[in-house]
Amino acid sequence: MIVSSGNRGDAIRSDCFVEVSLHETIGNSIRIESKVKSLYGKSIRELCLSILDFFELKNAQVFIDDKGALPFVIAARLEAAIKQIFTTEKEFLLPVEGQVFQTGKEIKRRSRLYLPGNNPKLMLNAGIYGCDGIILDLEDSVAPDKKYEARFLVRNALRSVDFYGSERMVRINQLPAGLDDLSFIVPHSVNLIIIPKCEHADQVRAVDRRISEILGKDNTDIHLMPIIESALGVIHAYEIASASPNVVALAIGLEDYTADIGAQRTNEAWESFYARGAVVNAARAAGIQPIDSVFSEIENMNALAENVRQSKALGFAGMGCIHPRQVPVIHEYFNPSQEEIDKAQKIVVAFEKAKELGLGVVALGSKMIDAPVVKRAQSTIKLAIEVDLINENWRECNGN
């Protein structure tokens, strides 16, 4: 029996292809092909032997075609191959590196960058682009015959890659297959699980229950972001958004949505206006963040900027991106403008003064200000502080 895992070919970088077979002769053997064999061949061999010993294999032949893979990648590839030979609940886990932290319900989620879950090259430096969230994707970007091995790579990436403060997200597969992904993800410091093609609140609750089962306690640590990608999902948007207290955002995926309704997706986006508005309304009614779809034309920055302006005008708090060059544009237009900041500061100051005076109503000039307007102004100022557009002591700086 010969099994394999990983990727090979001239275009492959930061990855490896692993082939494992069992033979009758006692003793493990490792054969390595690598341009850096003289430098790292010994450490690769030692890592592989330690993995074979961990899984108590005594007669394995291992071939590794290395293209500059880091240890966490080699370990994921070899473990995925071994577990095609026999079933075991044991996991070979390298020590945790990088930052481990929890994220709040209302942190900024202007941008989320999708990374294919079976491509380690794109994972290694993703954090330097400064996106608010990084998505290790197990769904659409992974070929069906690679989904099993991608789980091991994503698990190891969560433990080994430093994403420089970006929220650590994983998009699981469409349910019910996605429930099996969770055991690879939940124990390893993921911040947020993205649930694709969500059409019913029960799907959200099923994910939440499975997370609690894995954690051995009620889930209070891992956030959820369902994605609405069909006409039925739009109809059930509020039920989905309010299905669990762990849902912090509701996203829309327009590629699948427009296909579902039989429309062609355009830059003007009139074909999705109703759905986007419905998702924003459902999310805001549930007290969570509405997140817009990705914009697929990675070369057209002007069209992206216009799309972001429209998205913000509709009430979205952020959107997805499929290329790092989209991140600065998304941030620029989702950040509050100076006009928005000035107005928000005046509203907050007027509210605080009215509160000091014990007034039951707040007015700014001739206009009355109600609670939702104050809350939005406070959110605008909070984001402006987080992205260094104003100082946290802005009241003193403005003489208020």
For each residue, the residues with C-beta under 8 A, 3 or more apart:
1: 21 22 85
2: 19 20 21
3: 19 20 21 81 82 84 85
4: 17 18 19 20 81
5: 17 18 76 77 78 80 81 84 149 152
6: 15 16 17 18 65 69 77 80 149
7: 12 15 16 17 118 119
8: 12 16 17 65 67
9: 12
10:
11:
12: 7 8 9 15 17 67 121
13: 67 68 121
14: 67 68 69 70 73 120 121 124
15: 6 7 12 67 68 69 73 77 119 120 121
16: 6 7 8 64 65 66 67 69 73 74 77
17: 4 5 6 7 8 12 64 65 77
18: 4 5 6 62 63 64 65 74 77 78 80 81
19: 2 3 4 62 63 64 81
20: 2 3 4 60 61 62 63 78 81 82 85
21: 1 2 3 60 61
22: 1 57 59 60 61 85
23: 59 60 61
24: 59
25: 59
26: 58 59
27: 58 59
28: 49 52 57 58 59 60 61 62
29: 60 61 62
30: 44 45 48 49 62 64
31: 61 62 63 64
32: 37 41 44 45 63 64 66
33: 37 63 64 65 66
34: 37 40 41 44 64 65 66 67 68
35: 66 68
36: 39 40 41 66 68
37: 32 33 34 40 41 44 66
38: 41
39: 36
40: 34 36 37 43 44 66
41: 32 34 36 37 38 44 45
42: 45 46
43: 40 46 47 71
44: 30 32 34 37 40 41 47 48 64 66 74
45: 30 32 41 42 48 49
46: 42 43 49 50
47: 43 44 50 51 71 74 75
48: 30 44 45 51 52 62 64 74 78
49: 28 30 45 46 52 53
50: 46 47 53 54
51: 47 48 54 55 75 78 79 82 92
52: 28 48 49 55 57 60 62 82
53: 49 50 56 57
54: 50 51 90 92
55: 51 52 79 82 88 90 92
56: 53
57: 22 28 52 53 60 82
58: 26 27 28
59: 22 23 24 25 26 27 28
60: 20 21 22 23 28 29 52 57 82
61: 20 21 22 23 28 29 31
62: 18 19 20 28 29 30 31 48 52 78
63: 18 19 20 31 32 33
64: 16 17 18 19 30 31 32 33 34 44 48 74 78
65: 6 8 16 17 18 33 34
66: 16 32 33 34 35 36 37 40 44 69 74
67: 8 12 13 14 15 16 34
68: 13 14 15 34 35 36
69: 6 14 15 16 66 73 74 77 120
70: 14 73 74 120 124 160
71: 43 47 74 75 94 160
72: 75 76 94 156 157 159 160 161
73: 14 15 16 69 70 76 77 120 153 156
74: 16 18 44 47 48 64 66 69 70 71 77 78
75: 47 51 71 72 78 79 92 94 156
76: 5 72 73 79 80 149 152 153 155 156
77: 5 6 15 16 17 18 69 73 74 80 81 149 152 153
78: 5 18 20 48 51 62 64 74 75 81 82
79: 51 55 75 76 82 83 91 92 152
80: 5 6 18 76 77 83 84 148 149 151 152 153
81: 3 4 5 18 19 20 77 78 84 85 149
82: 3 20 51 52 55 57 60 78 79 85 86
83: 79 80 86 87 88
84: 3 5 80 81 148
85: 1 3 20 22 81 82
86: 82 83
87: 83
88: 55 83
89:
90: 54 55
91: 79
92: 51 54 55 75 79
93: 156 159
94: 71 72 75 97 156 159 160
95: 159
96: 100 159 160 189
97: 94 159 160 161 162
98: 159 160 161 162 163
99: 162 163 164 165
100: 96 189
101: 165 191
102: 191 221
103: 107 167 191 192 223
104: 107
105: 223 248 288
106: 248 289
107: 103 104 132 167
108: 132 317 318 383 386 387
109: 112 132 133 167 249 289 291 317 318
110: 132 317 318 319 330 331 334 335
111: 131 132 133 318 319 320 321 326 327 330 331 334
112: 109 131 132 133 134 135 167 169 291 318 319 320 321
113: 126 129 131 133 134 135 166 320 321 322 324 327
114: 135 137 141 171 294 320 321 322
115: 119 122 123 126 134 135 136 137 141
116: 119 122 137 141 142
117: 136 137 138 141 142 150 151 153 154 170
118: 7 141 142 143 146 149 150 153
119: 7 15 115 116 122 123 141
120: 14 15 69 70 73 123 124 153 157
121: 12 13 14 15 124
122: 115 116 119 126
123: 115 119 120 126 136 157 161
124: 14 70 120 121 161
125: 128
126: 113 115 122 123 129 131 134 161 163 166 324
127: 134 161 162 163 164 165 166
128: 125 164
129: 113 126 324 327
130: 164 166 327 331
131: 111 112 113 126 134 166 321 324 327
132: 107 108 109 110 111 112 166 167 318
133: 109 111 112 113 166 167 168 169 192
134: 112 113 115 126 127 131 163 166 167 168 169
135: 112 113 114 115 169 170 171 194 320
136: 115 117 123 154 157 158 168 169 170 171
137: 114 115 116 117 140 141 142 170 171
138: 117 142 147 150 151 154 170 171 172 173 178 181
139: 142 171 172 173 174 178 196
140: 137 196
141: 114 115 116 117 118 119 137
142: 116 117 118 137 138 139 146 147 150
143: 118 146 147
144: 147
145:
146: 118 142 143 149 150
147: 138 142 143 144 150 151 173 177
148: 80 84 151
149: 5 6 76 77 80 81 118 146 152 153
150: 117 118 138 142 146 147 153 154
151: 80 117 138 147 148 154 155 181 184 185
152: 5 76 77 79 80 149 155 156 184
153: 73 76 77 80 117 118 120 149 150 156 157
154: 117 136 138 150 151 157 158 170 184 185
155: 76 151 152 158 159 184 185 188
156: 72 73 75 76 93 94 152 153 159 160
157: 72 120 123 136 153 154 160 161
158: 136 154 155 161 168 170 185 188 189 190
159: 72 93 94 95 96 97 98 155 156 188 189
160: 70 71 72 94 96 97 98 156 157
161: 72 97 98 123 124 126 127 157 158
162: 97 98 99 127
163: 98 99 126 127 134 166 168
164: 99 127 128 130
165: 99 101 127
166: 113 126 127 130 131 132 133 134 163
167: 103 107 109 112 132 133 134 191 192
168: 133 134 136 158 163 189 190 191 192
169: 112 133 134 135 136 190 191 192 193 194 225
170: 117 135 136 137 138 154 158 181 185 190 192 193 194
171: 114 135 136 137 138 139 193 194 196 227
172: 138 139 178 179 181 182 185 193 194 195 196 207
173: 138 139 147 177 178 180 181 196
174: 139 177 178 196 197
175: 178 179 195 203 206 207
176: 179 180 206
177: 147 173 174 180 181
178: 138 139 172 173 174 175 181 182 195 196 207
179: 172 175 176 182 206 207 210
180: 173 176 177 183
181: 138 151 170 172 173 177 178 184 185
182: 172 178 179 185 186 193 207 210 211 214
183: 180 186 187 214
184: 151 152 154 155 181 188
185: 151 154 155 158 170 172 181 182 188 190 193
186: 182 183 190 193 211 214 215 222
187: 183 214 215
188: 155 158 159 184 185
189: 96 100 158 159 168
190: 158 168 169 170 185 186 193 222
191: 101 102 103 167 168 169 222 223
192: 103 133 167 168 169 170 222 223 224 225 248
193: 169 170 171 172 182 185 186 190 207 211 222 223 224 225
194: 135 169 170 171 172 224 225 226 227 251
195: 172 175 178 198 203 204 207 224 225 226 227
196: 139 140 171 172 173 174 178 227 229 253
197: 174 227 229 230 233 253 256
198: 195 203 204 226 227 228 229 233 240
199: 203 230 232 233 236 240
200: 203 236 239 240
201: 204 205 236 239 240 242 243
202: 205 206 243
203: 175 195 198 199 200 206 207 226 240
204: 195 198 201 207 208 224 226 240 243 244 247
205: 201 202 208 209 243 244
206: 175 176 179 202 203 209 210
207: 172 175 178 179 182 193 195 203 204 210 211 224
208: 204 205 211 212 219 224 243 244 246
209: 205 206 212 213
210: 179 182 206 207 213 214
211: 182 186 193 207 208 214 215 219 222 246
212: 208 209 215 217 218 219
213: 209 210 216
214: 182 183 186 187 210 211
215: 186 187 211 212 218 219 221 222
216: 213
217: 212 220
218: 212 215
219: 208 211 212 215 222 246
220: 217 246
221: 102 215
222: 186 190 191 192 193 211 215 219 246
223: 103 105 191 192 193 246 247 248 249
224: 192 193 194 195 204 207 208 244 246 247 248
225: 169 192 193 194 195 247 248 249 250 251 291
226: 194 195 198 203 204 240 241 243 247 250 251
227: 171 194 195 196 197 198 251 252 253
228: 198 233 234 237 240 250 251 252 253 257 275 279
229: 196 197 198 233 252 253 255 256 257 260
230: 197 199 233 234 256 257 260
231: 234 235 257 260 261 275
232: 199 235 236
233: 197 198 199 228 229 230 236 237 240 257
234: 228 230 231 237 257 274 275 278 279
235: 231 232
236: 199 200 201 232 233 239 240
237: 228 233 234 240 241 250 278 279 281 282 283
238: 241 242 281 282 285 286
239: 200 201 236 242 243
240: 198 199 200 201 203 204 226 228 233 236 237 243 247 250 282
241: 226 237 238 247 250 282 283 285 286 288
242: 201 238 239 247 285 286
243: 201 202 204 205 208 226 239 240 247
244: 204 205 208 224 247
245:
246: 208 211 219 220 222 223 224
247: 204 223 224 225 226 240 241 242 243 244 250 286 288
248: 105 106 192 223 224 225 288 289
249: 109 223 225 283 288 289 290 291 317
250: 225 226 228 237 240 241 247 279 282 283 286 288 289 290 291
251: 194 225 226 227 228 279 290 291 292 293 320
252: 227 228 229 257 272 275 276 279 290 291 292 293
253: 196 197 227 228 229 256 257 293 294
254: 257 258 265 269 272 275 276 293 294
255: 229 258 259 265 293 294 296
256: 197 229 230 253 259 260
257: 228 229 230 231 233 234 252 253 254 260 261 272 275 293
258: 254 255 261 263 264 265 271 272
259: 255 256 262
260: 229 230 231 256 257
261: 231 257 258 271
262: 259
263: 258 271 272
264: 258 271
265: 254 255 258 269 271 272
266: 269 270 271
267: 297 303 306 307
268:
269: 254 265 266 272 273 276 307 310
270: 266 273
271: 258 261 263 264 265 266
272: 252 254 257 258 263 265 269 275 276 293
273: 269 270 276 277
274: 234 277 278
275: 228 231 234 252 254 257 272 278 279
276: 252 254 269 272 273 279 280 292 311 314 316
277: 273 274 280 281 314
278: 234 237 274 275 281 282
279: 228 234 237 250 251 252 275 276 282 283 290
280: 276 277 283 284 290 314 315 316
281: 237 238 277 278 284 285 315
282: 237 238 240 241 250 278 279 285 286 290
283: 237 241 249 250 279 280 286 288 289 290 291
284: 280 281 287 288 290 315
285: 238 241 242 281 282
286: 238 241 242 247 250 282 283
287: 284
288: 105 241 247 248 249 250 283 284
289: 106 109 248 249 250 283 317 318
290: 249 250 251 252 279 280 282 283 284 315 316 317
291: 109 112 225 249 250 251 252 283 316 317 318 319 320
292: 251 252 276 311 314 316 318 319 320
293: 251 252 253 254 255 257 272 319 320
294: 114 253 254 255 319 320 321 322
295: 303 304 307 308 319 321 326
296: 255 322
297: 267 300 303 304
298: 322 323 325 326
299:
300: 297 303 304
301: 304 305 325 326 329
302: 305 306
303: 267 295 297 300 306 307
304: 295 297 300 301 307 308 326 329 330
305: 301 302 308 309 329 332 333
306: 267 302 303 309 310
307: 267 269 295 303 304 310 311 319
308: 295 304 305 311 312 319 329 330 332 333 334
309: 305 306 312 313 333
310: 269 306 307 313 314
311: 276 292 307 308 314 316 319 334
312: 308 309 315 316 333 334
313: 309 310
314: 276 277 280 292 310 311
315: 280 281 284 290 312
316: 276 280 290 291 292 311 312 319
317: 108 109 110 249 289 290 291 334
318: 108 109 110 111 112 132 289 291 292 330 334
319: 110 111 112 291 292 293 294 295 307 308 311 316 330 334
320: 111 112 113 114 135 251 291 292 293 294
321: 111 112 113 114 131 294 295 324 326 327 330
322: 113 114 294 296 298 326
323: 298 326
324: 113 126 129 131 321 327
325: 298 301 328 329
326: 111 295 298 301 304 321 322 323 329 330
327: 111 113 129 130 131 321 324 330 331
328: 325 331 332
329: 301 304 305 308 325 326 332 333
330: 110 111 304 308 318 319 321 326 327 333 334
331: 110 111 130 327 328 334 335 387
332: 305 308 328 329 335
333: 305 308 309 312 329 330
334: 110 111 308 311 312 317 318 319 330 331
335: 110 331 332 383 384 387 389
336: 340 341 344 380 383 384 389
337: 340 341
338: 341 342 389
339: 342 343
340: 336 337 343 344 380
341: 336 337 338 344 345 380 381 384 389 390
342: 338 339 345 346
343: 339 340 346 347 377
344: 336 340 341 347 348 376 377 378 380 381 384
345: 341 342 348 349 377 381 394 398 400
346: 342 343 349 350 364
347: 343 344 350 351 364 369 373 374 377
348: 344 345 351 352 374 377 378 381
349: 345 346 352 353 395 400
350: 346 347 353 354 362 363 364 369
351: 347 348 354 355 362 369 374 377
352: 348 349 355 356
353: 349 350 356 357
354: 350 351 357 359 361 362 363
355: 351 352 358 359
356: 352 353
357: 353 354
358: 355
359: 354 355 362
360:
361: 354 368
362: 350 351 354 359 368 369 370 374
363: 350 354 366 367 368 369
364: 346 347 350 367 369
365:
366: 363
367: 363 364
368: 361 362 363
369: 347 350 351 362 363 364 373 374
370: 362 373 374
371: 374 375
372: 375 376
373: 347 369 370 376 377
374: 347 348 351 362 369 370 371 377 378
375: 371 372 378 379
376: 344 372 373 379 380
377: 343 344 345 347 348 351 373 374 380 381
378: 344 348 374 375 381 382
379: 375 376 382 383
380: 336 340 341 344 376 377 383 384
381: 341 344 345 348 377 378 384 385 390 394
382: 378 379 385 386
383: 108 335 336 379 380 386 387
384: 335 336 341 344 380 381 387 389 390
385: 381 382 388 389 390 391 392 394
386: 108 382 383
387: 108 331 335 383 384
388: 385
389: 335 336 338 341 384 385
390: 341 381 384 385 394 397
391: 385 394 397
392: 385
393: 396 397
394: 345 381 385 390 391 397 398
395: 349 398 400
396: 393 399 400
397: 390 391 393 394
398: 345 394 395
399: 396
400: 345 349 395 396
